Amino acid sequence: MKILILGGNGMLGPWAVKALQDRHDILLTDINDPYPEYKGEFQKLSVDDVDGVVKAAEGMDMIVNLSVLRPHRKIAFDVNTMGNYAMMLAAREHRIKRVITTGPHYQKVGQQYEEWDFDLTPDMPPAPGTRLYAHTKALGQEICRVFSERHGIQVITLLYYNMKHSWNLGGPEAPVVYHEDMVPFSTAWQDCGTAVQAAVEVPEERLASKNESFFIFPDLPHRKFDNEKTRRVLGWKPRYQVERLWNKDSRNPESNLTEAF
């Protein structure tokens, strides 16, 4: 497939490109130059340039929006909200059947959920809370929902919590590192990228509706956030787990110096 990636030179973009580039034709866009390792097609483009996004989407089969901006009030709105508007307008103009967008978990399940509940799912009634980042991303997701209903465009939203390199998660080729501060809901960057690939390639008949959201989370014993839907529908499962960091057997060294942990 021919895929337009918006905001592809940020933190998530290179990992998504790595997962997709040998399987699909990519047009990478961003306001910043691509990483030196990227050898494909590139266009300098801001996601809030509506006309530019519409033009770049011509001839594409799919659009993936990875753009993000957090602190600045106006620019956050331009990128997080208007970026999705530009994407959906381009999809409508060129009859693109599927788009993928990304965001933080709390654009759907904000503090009022997170501080009190467990077994949180991406299909709960949206409650993004009061953060600027969450609000602008939630507005962007609402734009996607309206376009999806009006024009039959398939929207897949991938929701993340925190990302870390695999060696921080005690992956299969990495040693366990103790005493290091981390968010227990962290997902390895490689897994974040393969989740985008799974969303690109999932057959339409496996999707329950034209507007579906998924948590991209590792498997966790307390089930604070439920990734069952992601595993079942997208066929995605994390390669890197935090289990070796919380499993008691792994944390007891042969010297039995358990007090160190």
C-alpha positions in Angstrom: 0.0 0.0 0.0 0.9 3.6 -0.4 0.9 5.3 3.0 1.2 9.0 3.9 2.8 9.5 7.3 2.2 12.8 9.0 4.5 14.0 11.7 6.8 11.1 11.0 10.1 12.4 12.4 9.1 12.7 16.0 9.6 10.1 18.8 7.2 7.4 17.5 7.7 8.0 13.8 11.0 6.2 13.2 9.7 3.1 14.9 6.6 3.1 12.8 8.6 3.6 9.7 10.9 0.7 10.7 7.9 -1.6 11.0 6.3 -0.5 7.7 9.1 0.4 5.3 9.8 -3.1 4.0 6.1 -3.9 3.5 4.6 -0.7 2.1 5.5 2.4 0.1 5.9 5.4 2.4 5.7 9.1 1.9 7.1 10.6 5.1 6.3 14.2 6.1 7.3 16.4 8.9 8.4 19.9 9.6 11.9 18.5 10.5 14.3 16.6 8.2 14.1 12.8 8.5 16.6 10.8 10.4 19.8 9.9 8.4 18.9 6.3 8.4 15.7 6.9 6.4 16.2 6.5 2.7 12.7 6.8 1.4 10.5 9.6 0.0 10.2 12.7 2.2 8.3 15.9 2.0 8.6 18.8 4.4 5.1 19.5 5.5 3.3 20.8 8.6 0.2 18.8 9.6 -1.9 21.9 10.1 -1.3 22.9 6.4 -4.7 21.7 5.3 -4.1 22.3 1.6 -0.6 20.7 1.8 -1.9 17.6 3.5 -4.7 17.2 0.9 -2.2 17.5 -1.9 0.3 15.1 -0.3 -2.5 12.5 0.1 -3.3 12.3 -3.6 -2.8 8.7 -4.8 -2.4 7.3 -1.2 -4.2 4.3 0.1 -3.9 5.2 3.8 -2.9 8.1 6.1 -1.1 7.7 9.4 -1.0 10.7 11.7 1.8 10.6 14.3 2.0 14.3 14.9 2.0 15.6 18.4 2.6 18.9 20.3 1.9 19.3 24.0 2.7 22.6 25.8 2.0 25.5 23.6 -1.7 26.4 23.6 -2.2 27.6 20.0 0.3 25.3 18.3 -1.0 22.3 20.3 -4.5 23.0 18.9 -3.1 23.5 15.4 -1.2 20.2 15.5 -3.3 17.9 17.7 -6.8 19.1 16.5 -6.4 20.7 13.1 -3.9 18.0 12.1 -6.7 15.4 12.4 -9.1 17.8 10.5 -6.5 18.1 7.7 -6.1 14.3 7.6 -9.9 13.6 7.5 -10.4 16.3 4.8 -7.7 14.7 2.7 -9.2 11.2 3.2 -12.6 12.5 2.1 -11.2 14.3 -0.9 -9.3 11.3 -2.2 -11.7 8.6 -1.0 -9.1 7.0 1.3 -10.8 4.3 3.2 -8.6 4.1 6.3 -6.7 6.5 8.6 -4.8 5.9 11.7 -4.2 8.4 14.5 -2.4 8.2 17.8 -2.6 9.9 21.2 -2.3 9.5 25.0 -4.6 7.1 26.9 -6.1 10.0 28.8 -7.7 11.5 25.7 -10.3 8.7 26.3 -9.8 7.7 30.0 -8.6 10.7 32.0 -7.9 11.2 35.7 -11.5 10.6 36.8 -11.2 7.1 35.5 -7.5 6.4 36.1 -7.4 7.4 39.7 -10.3 5.2 40.8 -10.9 2.4 38.4 -9.4 -0.8 37.0 -10.1 -2.9 33.9 -10.1 0.4 31.9 -10.9 -0.2 28.2 -10.7 2.1 25.1 -14.4 1.8 24.6 -15.4 3.5 27.8 -17.3 6.9 27.4 -14.6 9.5 26.8 -13.6 11.6 29.7 -10.3 13.3 28.8 -10.0 15.4 32.0 -8.5 19.0 32.0 -5.1 18.8 30.5 -4.4 20.9 27.4 -2.8 17.9 25.6 -5.7 15.6 26.4 -8.3 18.2 25.3 -6.7 19.0 22.0 -6.2 15.3 21.2 -9.7 14.5 22.2 -11.1 17.2 20.0 -9.1 15.8 17.1 -10.5 12.3 17.8 -14.0 13.8 17.8 -13.3 15.3 14.4 -12.3 11.8 13.2 -15.6 10.4 14.6 -17.8 12.9 12.8 -16.0 12.4 9.4 -16.1 8.7 9.9 -19.9 8.7 10.5 -20.6 11.1 7.6 -18.2 9.7 5.0 -17.7 6.0 5.9 -13.9 6.4 6.6 -12.4 3.8 8.8 -10.6 5.4 11.8 -8.3 3.5 14.1 -7.0 5.4 17.1 -4.0 4.0 19.0 -3.7 5.1 22.6 -0.4 5.0 24.4 0.7 5.7 28.0 4.5 5.8 28.2 7.3 4.6 25.9 10.8 3.3 26.8 13.6 1.6 25.1 13.6 -2.2 25.3 16.7 -2.4 27.5 14.8 -0.5 30.2 12.1 -3.2 30.2 14.4 -6.2 30.6 13.7 -7.4 27.1 14.9 -10.8 25.8 18.2 -9.4 24.7 18.6 -7.0 27.5 19.6 -7.5 31.2 17.2 -6.6 34.0 17.9 -3.1 35.4 16.7 -2.6 38.9 16.3 0.6 41.0 15.4 2.7 37.9 12.4 4.9 38.0 9.8 4.0 35.4 6.1 4.0 34.7 4.7 0.5 35.0 2.5 1.0 31.9 5.5 1.6 29.6 5.6 0.1 26.2 8.9 -0.5 24.3 9.4 1.7 21.3 9.7 -1.3 19.0 6.2 -2.5 20.2 4.8 0.9 19.6 5.9 0.7 16.0 4.6 -2.7 15.4 1.2 -1.6 16.7 1.0 0.9 13.9 1.8 -1.9 11.5 -0.9 -4.0 13.0 -3.4 -1.2 12.6 -2.4 -0.6 9.0 -2.8 -4.3 8.1 -5.8 -5.5 10.1 -8.5 -6.8 7.8 -11.6 -4.6 7.8 -13.9 -7.5 8.7 -12.2 -7.8 12.1 -13.2 -4.3 13.0 -16.5 -3.9 14.8 -17.2 -0.4 13.5 -15.8 2.4 11.4 -14.3 4.1 14.5 -12.2 1.9 16.8 -9.8 2.7 19.5 -7.1 0.5 21.0 -4.8 0.6 24.1 -1.2 -0.1 23.2 0.0 -1.4 26.6 2.1 -4.3 27.8 0.6 -7.2 29.7 0.2 -6.3 33.3 -0.9 -8.5 36.2 -3.3 -6.0 37.9 -5.3 -5.2 34.7 -5.4 -1.5 35.3 -5.6 -1.1 31.5 -7.1 -3.9 29.5 -5.3 -4.7 26.2 -7.5 -7.7 25.4 -9.2 -6.0 22.5 -5.9 -5.0 20.9 -4.6 -8.6 21.1 -7.8 -10.1 19.8 -8.7 -7.6 17.0 -5.3 -6.3 15.8 -3.4 -9.4 16.5 -0.8 -7.3 18.3 1.0 -8.4 21.4 4.0 -6.8 23.0 7.3 -8.5 22.6 8.8 -6.7 25.5 7.2 -7.1 29.0 7.8 -5.5 32.4 7.3 -8.9 34.0 11.0 -9.4 34.8 10.9 -6.1 36.7 8.0 -7.0 39.0 8.2 -10.9 39.1 9.4 -11.9 42.5 11.4 -14.9 41.3 13.3 -12.7 38.9 14.0 -10.1 41.6 15.6 -12.6 44.1 19.2 -13.0 43.1 21.1 -16.2 43.9 22.9 -14.4 46.8 19.5 -14.0 48.5 20.1 -10.3 49.1 16.4 -9.7 48.9 16.7 -6.6 51.1 18.3 -4.9 48.1 15.0 -5.0 46.3 
